[in-house]
Amino acid sequence: MAAKPGSAPTTYSPSLIQKTRPPIFKDNDLDWVRPDGRGFHQCRPAFFRTGAVNSASGSAYAEFGNTKVIVSVFGPRESKKAMMYSDIGRLNCNVSYTTFATPVRGQGSDHKEFSSMLHKALEGAIMLETFPKTTVDVFALVLESGGSDLPVVISCASLALADAGIMMYDLVAAVSVSCLGKNLVIDPILEEESYQDGSLMLTCMPSRYEVTQLIFTGEWSTLDINEAMQLCLDACGKLGKVMRSCLKEAASASQE
C-alpha cells in the first residue's frame, strides 16, 4: 500500500493567479463563500493508496473530500475480439456508481459517457504497442459522489494502471473548474456543480506537459477558458507529484 493508515491527504492547489474577479453577488447583498470554506482556487486534499484490491493486476483508491473512488485493472489478457492479429493492445474502460454513491439511494448504474471519457483520457498515455493482441480492462467504481467525480476517476485509474505495471508515457492527472457567475472555482463539489453556469475538465500528462483531453460545457469567454486551463494545468502538475509520491512509497514498502 502506498500510504500508511492515518496519513494526511496532500493538497495540490494551483499557484494563485494575480487577478481580481468581481464577486457573484454585487453590491452588499452578501459575501459568497464556498460551501466547504475553500478559496476559489483551492483544491480539496488528495489521498491515494495503491494495492486496494488483491485479486486485480493493479488497483488504487482515491479520496478527494467526500468523493471516494476505487479502480481495479485486469490484464493484459487475451482479447476476445482478437480474431485477427493486432499490433497494438486494446483498452476497455467501465465507470459505475454504487447504489449508495449519490444522495438519491438506489440509483447505482454504469455511466457510459464517463466510461468513454475515461478511455479517451487514458488511451494516449498508454503504450498500447507493448501488449499486442491483448486487452487491459479498467473498472472504476464511485463509492461516494462528492463532486468532480470524473477527474478523480481518471487520476485514480492512471495510478491503478501504473500499479499493474502497464507501460505508460506518463501518469494522467485530471482537474476540473466550474464557472459560477463571474467566478472560476477549481475542484468543485456536488453542490457547486448543480449551480454552475459552465464546466471545464482538463486531463494531461504532467511530466510531458501534454493534454490528453479537454472538455467544457456552457458559454465561456476566451479569457476565462485561458485562465481555467492555466489553473487546471498548474493543479495537474502538483497532483502528478502527489501521485508519483504515492507510487514511490508503495515501491519502498514492497522492498521492506
C-alpha positions, 0 to 999 in steps of 0.5 A: 500500500502506498500510504500508511493508515492515518496519513494526511491527504496532500493538497495540490492547489494551483499557484494563485493567479494575480487577478481580481474577479468581481464577486457573484453577488454585487453590491452588499447583498452578501459575501459568497463563500464556498460551501466547504470554506475553500478559496476559489482556487483551492483544491480539496486534499488528495489521498491515494493508496495503491494495492486496494484490491488483491485479486486485480493486476493493479488497483488504487483508491482515491479520496478527494473530500467526500468523493471516494473512488476505487479502480481495479485493472485486469490484464493484459489478457487475451482479447476476445475480439482478437480474431485477427492479429493486432499490433497494438493492445486494446483498452476497455474502460467501465465507470459505475456508481454504487447504489449508495454513491449519490444522495438519491439511494438506489440509483447505482448504474454504469455511466457510459459517457464517463466510461468513454471519457475515461478511455479517451483520457487514458488511451494516449498515455498508454503504450498500447504497442507493448501488449499486442493482441491483448486487452487491459480492462479498467473498472472504476467504481464511485463509492461516494459522489462528492463532486468532480467525480470524473477527474478523480476517476481518471487520476485514480485509474492512471495510478491503478494502471501504473500499479499493474505495471502497464507501460505508460508515457506518463501518469494522467492527472485530471482537474476540473473548474466550474464557472459560477457567475463571474467566478472560476472555482477549481475542484468543485463539489456536488453542490457547486456543480448543480449551480454552475453556469459552465464546466471545464475538465482538463486531463494531461500528462504532467511530466510531458506537459501534454493534454490528453483531453479537454472538455467544457460545457456552457458559454465561456469567454476566451479569457476565462477558458485561458485562465481555467486551463492555466489553473487546471494545468498548474493543479495537474502538475502538483497532483502528478507529484502527489501521485508519483509520491504515492507510487514511490512509497508503495515501491519502498514498502514492497522492498521492506 
